[in-house]
């Protein structure tokens, strides 16, 4: 039953269905230890019901590729992830009635677009969605510090998926990241090598808000791994309109990954491209010029270690586009 705490004044209540209970009991029965069985029961119940809530709202979600739905991961960890199609994974964390903190193990934070606090009321056979956060500093956050649940669905609808750059080295790309050769015609081939090290490059078309008349721009990201768990990254912005031209010959890529744009249209003046740390500290900023106008801009080369997070932010005339990455 709900407590009298002030932080529970506003929430969304969802029914616990027999189908959800059946899945939770079946997965829990596979566990070898009692505590793990209880944990898996709560995690399964939570993610399944949140998925059904998304189904009602018409938001596509998927459990098949989630750790929370995989028996081996259930036995070895504490996962409550739900994939939001085209967005990324949401961690749906169950909390007890008496808890005033949302707790998420570090192993359950990789590649998450957000964390949802869910209180289970088994007596009333309901779940309460209490609030959410898009990031964590450590493994827990007080429930009264969470963003209000009324902002949850708008956040999910506008969220951009966290890009797993390590997967690029295994040729795994989200469909929104397209082949460089198809978009920017005079760059080096996507699998170019320099000093025997592979460079992977991908381009994403970035659009502003639905009501904005600002032009579409291209985000170009280049990645190489030259040392164990040390990665070099180059980030550029190009204008959208391109004209075909012959690609540079194989092996012509320079070590600083400087590419020449074939665009006819210049980037808008006074557009800012910034690099942000995991704590949203601005590390670099570059701004497009008015005279002469820029066809493209780039950040200084970035060096990252494995599991490091960062984001880029693009600002123009009050509009903002943010893209998160993890390596």
C-alpha positions as a printed Julia matrix, in Angstrom:
327×3 Matrix{Float64}:
  0.0     0.0     0.0
  1.18    3.54   -0.71
  2.94    5.42    2.03
  2.16    8.94    3.23
  5.36   10.38    1.77
  5.03   13.63   -0.11
  6.85   12.24   -3.14
  3.89    9.94   -3.91
  1.38   12.71   -4.5
  1.35   12.19   -8.26
  1.81    8.87  -10.04
  0.37    6.6   -12.73
 -1.34    3.39  -11.6
 -1.36    0.25  -13.77
 -3.02   -3.1   -13.02
 -1.01   -6.27  -12.39
 -2.47   -8.8   -14.83
 -2.52  -12.59  -14.58
 -0.38  -12.78  -17.71
  2.28  -10.61  -16.07
  2.17  -12.73  -12.92
  2.56  -15.93  -14.96
  5.69  -14.67  -16.71
  7.14  -13.43  -13.41
  6.49  -16.72  -11.61
  7.94  -18.8   -14.45
 11.17  -16.81  -14.64
 11.47  -16.69  -10.85
 11.13  -20.47  -10.67
 14.28  -20.86  -12.79
 16.5   -19.16  -10.21
 18.68  -21.16   -7.85
 18.66  -18.72   -4.93
 15.7   -17.28   -3.06
 16.84  -13.65   -3.2
 17.54  -13.85   -6.92
 14.12  -15.43   -7.43
 12.41  -12.5    -5.69
 14.46  -10.01   -7.68
 13.65  -11.64  -11.02
  9.95  -11.83  -10.09
  9.79   -8.07   -9.45
 11.88   -7.14  -12.47
  9.8    -9.32  -14.81
  6.53   -7.99  -13.43
  7.7    -4.42  -13.84
  9.06   -4.55  -17.38
  6.11   -6.56  -18.7
  3.48   -4.18  -17.34
  5.4    -1.09  -18.49
  5.59   -2.7   -21.95
  1.8    -3.18  -21.95
  1.41    0.47  -20.95
  3.5     1.47  -23.97
  1.41   -0.83  -26.17
 -1.73    1.05  -25.13
 -0.05    4.37  -25.95
  1.11    3.1   -29.34
  4.81    3.27  -28.4
  6.68    0.31  -29.88
  8.75   -1.67  -27.38
 10.53   -5.01  -27.38
 11.5    -7.49  -24.67
 13.15  -10.18  -26.79
 16.59   -8.5   -26.94
 16.6    -7.4   -23.29
 18.76   -8.77  -20.46
 15.67   -8.72  -18.22
 14.0   -11.3   -20.48
 17.01  -13.6   -20.93
 17.33  -16.48  -18.41
 21.16  -16.38  -18.37
 21.26  -12.66  -17.6
 18.53  -13.11  -14.98
 20.69  -15.63  -13.12
 23.85  -13.51  -13.21
 22.63   -9.95  -12.74
 19.91   -7.5   -11.78
 18.38   -6.2   -15.01
 15.01   -4.53  -15.62
 15.51   -3.15  -19.12
 12.87   -2.58  -21.79
 13.86   -1.62  -25.32
 11.94    1.31  -26.79
 12.13    0.71  -30.54
 14.2     3.38  -32.26
 15.08    5.03  -28.94
 17.1     2.71  -26.74
 16.73    0.83  -23.48
 14.72    2.11  -20.51
 15.54    0.65  -17.08
 12.26   -0.01  -15.2
 13.32   -0.36  -11.58
 10.95   -1.82   -8.98
 11.11   -0.27   -5.51
  9.49   -1.4    -2.27
  6.76    0.55   -0.49
  9.09    1.69    2.27
 11.9     2.8    -0.07
 12.54    6.45   -0.83
 15.41    5.8    -3.26
 15.65    4.47   -6.77
 18.62    2.09   -6.93
 20.26    0.94  -10.16
 23.43   -1.22  -10.23
 26.2     0.08  -12.49
 25.89   -3.04  -14.66
 22.29   -2.03  -15.42
 23.2     1.49  -16.54
 25.02    0.74  -19.79
 23.26    2.18  -22.83
 20.14    3.3   -20.97
 18.13    6.3   -22.16
 16.46    6.67  -18.76
 15.41    5.12  -15.45
 11.8     4.68  -14.32
 10.86    4.18  -10.66
  8.05    1.65  -10.26
  6.42    0.79   -6.94
  4.76   -2.62   -6.67
  1.62   -2.93   -4.53
  0.94   -6.66   -4.43
 -2.01   -6.33   -2.06
 -3.88   -4.03   -4.44
 -2.43   -5.79   -7.49
 -1.23   -2.55   -9.08
  1.99   -0.8   -10.03
  2.64    2.9    -9.49
  4.93    4.79  -11.9
  6.47    7.35   -9.56
  8.94    9.33  -11.65
 12.01    9.04  -13.83
 15.47   10.4   -14.53
 17.53   10.48  -17.71
 20.85   10.03  -15.88
 22.37    8.88  -12.6
 25.34   10.02  -10.54
 26.2     6.76   -8.81
 23.8     3.9    -8.16
 20.87    5.66   -6.53
 18.74    8.79   -6.47
 16.08    9.94   -4.0
 12.56    9.49   -5.36
 11.71   13.09   -4.54
 14.57   14.18   -6.84
 13.08   12.39   -9.85
 11.44   14.2   -12.73
  7.62   14.15  -12.42
  5.85   11.28  -14.12
  3.75   13.7   -16.2
  6.92   14.49  -18.16
  7.81   10.85  -18.75
  6.02   10.12  -22.03
  7.04   13.43  -23.67
 10.62   12.59  -22.73
 10.39    9.1   -24.25
  8.89   10.44  -27.48
 11.71   12.93  -28.02
 14.58   10.82  -26.66
 17.49    9.96  -28.93
 19.08    6.54  -28.46
 22.52    6.34  -26.89
 24.93    5.35  -29.66
 27.1     2.31  -28.8
 30.26    3.16  -30.7
 31.97   -0.08  -29.72
 29.39   -1.92  -31.83
 30.53    0.0   -34.9
 33.84   -1.84  -34.84
 31.79   -5.05  -35.24
 29.81   -3.52  -38.14
 26.62   -3.15  -36.09
 24.84    0.12  -36.9
 21.42    1.54  -36.13
 19.48    2.24  -39.32
 19.57    5.99  -38.63
 23.37    5.94  -39.1
 23.97    5.6   -42.82
 26.96    4.72  -44.95
 29.27    7.68  -45.38
 29.7     7.0   -49.09
 25.95    7.26  -49.69
 25.63   10.67  -48.03
 28.98   12.42  -48.42
 30.35   11.4   -51.78
 34.0    12.42  -51.64
 35.05   10.9   -48.35
 37.3     7.9   -48.03
 35.7     4.44  -48.0
 33.96    3.44  -44.79
 36.46    0.69  -44.0
 39.54    2.78  -44.76
 42.72    2.07  -42.87
 45.52    4.33  -41.7
 48.73    2.9   -40.24
 47.05   -0.54  -40.24
 44.21    0.7   -38.02
 40.64    0.62  -39.22
 38.6     3.81  -39.36
 34.82    3.42  -39.24
 32.67    6.37  -40.28
 28.91    6.89  -40.27
 26.54    9.78  -41.02
 23.21   10.69  -39.45
 20.7    13.22  -40.75
 19.69   15.57  -37.94
 16.36   17.37  -38.04
 15.24   20.1   -35.71
 11.81   20.24  -34.06
  8.77   19.36  -36.2
  7.74   23.01  -36.39
 11.21   24.31  -37.23
 12.1    25.56  -40.7
 15.83   25.23  -40.04
 17.72   23.11  -42.58
 18.58   19.46  -42.05
 22.25   18.94  -41.17
 24.56   15.93  -41.27
 26.45   14.58  -38.27
 29.59   12.67  -39.31
 31.35   10.49  -36.72
 34.65    8.71  -37.37
 36.06    6.11  -34.98
 39.31    4.19  -34.73
 40.89    1.97  -32.09
 44.67    2.18  -32.07
 45.37    0.93  -28.54
 43.65   -1.57  -26.29
 40.46    0.08  -24.94
 41.61    3.51  -26.2
 39.61    5.08  -29.03
 40.04    8.13  -31.25
 36.92    9.93  -32.41
 36.39   12.78  -34.85
 33.02   14.6   -35.08
 31.98   16.9   -37.9
 28.85   18.75  -39.07
 28.06   19.13  -42.77
 25.18   20.74  -44.63
 22.61   18.34  -46.06
 22.72   19.11  -49.79
 25.48   17.19  -51.52
 26.63   16.63  -55.07
 28.18   13.39  -56.32
 31.91   13.3   -56.83
 34.54   10.6   -56.96
 35.58    9.17  -53.59
 39.12    9.66  -52.42
 41.33    6.66  -53.24
 41.77    3.88  -50.73
 44.46    4.73  -48.14
 44.21    8.51  -48.61
 42.72    9.14  -45.18
 44.9    11.29  -42.92
 45.56   10.47  -39.3
 43.47   13.43  -38.13
 40.49   12.23  -40.22
 40.02   15.57  -42.04
 37.4    15.17  -44.75
 36.42   17.68  -47.43
 32.73   18.38  -47.91
 31.19   18.22  -51.38
 28.24   20.32  -50.34
 26.99   23.32  -52.28
 25.0    24.74  -49.36
 26.8    26.4   -46.46
 26.03   25.69  -42.83
 23.95   28.39  -41.1
 26.02   31.07  -39.38
 26.36   31.09  -35.57
 25.52   27.41  -35.17
 27.32   25.89  -32.17
 28.67   22.37  -31.94
 29.72   21.4   -28.4
 31.25   18.35  -26.74
 29.83   17.55  -23.29
 31.13   15.19  -20.62
 28.93   12.62  -18.91
 28.25   15.29  -16.25
 27.2    17.79  -18.98
 30.34   19.87  -18.6
 31.17   21.67  -21.86
 34.61   20.46  -23.01
 34.77   21.96  -26.5
 32.73   24.34  -28.64
 33.06   25.43  -32.25
 30.8    27.97  -34.0
 30.11   28.45  -37.7
 31.24   31.72  -39.23
 29.38   34.35  -41.23
 32.23   35.57  -43.43
 33.52   33.42  -44.91
 30.69   30.91  -44.39
 31.52   27.35  -43.36
 30.67   24.3   -45.44
 31.53   22.1   -42.46
 32.95   22.31  -38.94
 34.57   19.81  -36.59
 35.6    19.32  -33.0
 39.17   18.58  -32.02
 39.97   14.89  -31.96
 38.51   13.09  -28.94
 40.3    10.3   -27.07
 38.08    8.01  -25.02
 38.53    4.95  -22.85
 36.21    1.95  -22.88
 32.8     2.54  -21.23
 33.25    6.31  -21.32
 30.14    8.4   -22.03
 29.89   11.77  -23.74
 27.41   13.75  -25.8
 27.36   16.41  -28.47
 25.0    19.38  -28.49
 24.08   21.51  -31.51
 22.44   24.92  -31.0
 20.95   27.33  -33.52
 18.4    30.13  -33.02
 17.06   28.67  -29.77
 16.78   25.12  -31.14
 18.87   22.31  -29.59
 19.79   18.82  -30.81
 21.56   16.43  -28.44
 23.14   13.06  -29.22
 24.63   10.77  -26.55
 27.43    8.25  -27.11
 29.09    5.48  -25.14
 32.23    3.66  -26.18
